[in-house]
Every structure is written in C-alpha cells, then in structure tokens.
C-alpha cells in the first residue's frame, strides 16, 4: 500500500499536503481501494468555507457512497474539475492527478495535528 511520507492523514482516509498555507486534499489509496471503481465525485464550489471534521463532498463508487471530511478548516481556492469529468482517475492516481480540492488554511496547526505516514500505516494495520 502506497502511503507517501510527505503527506498528513486523517482517520477518515483523506490526505493533506501543504505548500505554504495552501493545502491540497485528496483521498488515500486505502480509501479508493475500499470504495472500488469510483463513478461520481461531488466537490464544493470555489470560495466555499470548509470546517475541519465536517463533510465537504461525496465520492460514489459501484459499491458505496462515501462522504469526504475536511482535514482542516479554510477556504476552497481550487477544485480538480478533471476528476468530476473522469472520476476513475481516483482509482488510478489518488495522490497526484486525482487530488480533490485546494484550501487556503485558516490555521496551519490543524495540519500538524493530523497523522504522519507512520501513524496512518499503524492505524491501518490495527483495523485489519
């Protein structure tokens, strides 16, 4: 299972990557694998405010519908329109091409409180 070391992770299987105060958010390889073939993605509008731990979107697969939860609070500055048109990209490349939203973080300390790659890997092992 691919768990990039440069990302932070939530218990809900979202990842976050900071570039200054701009944070890119997506779902993990574990999440997309659990969902199966993704067929639909619903994302917030640019300019929306998201709140840590609250729903910001939905991913639908052939097996299930799953809510997306914000890893931190902030304002959505960009959405990945490519995955709306080609949701199957999430199954192929969840960490690069299939990022979901970019957020101007309200408080970067929220990012520091997320799991690092080792903690996330440990959590996955404990839930198997």
Beta strands, then each sheet from edge to edge (+ up, - down):
strand 1: 8-9
strand 2: 14-19
strand 3: 22-27
strand 4: 38-42
strand 5: 49-50
strand 6: 55-61
strand 7: 65-69
strand 8: 74-79
strand 9: 101-105
sheet 1: 1+ 2- 3+ 9- 8+ 5-
sheet 2: 4+ 6- 7+
end
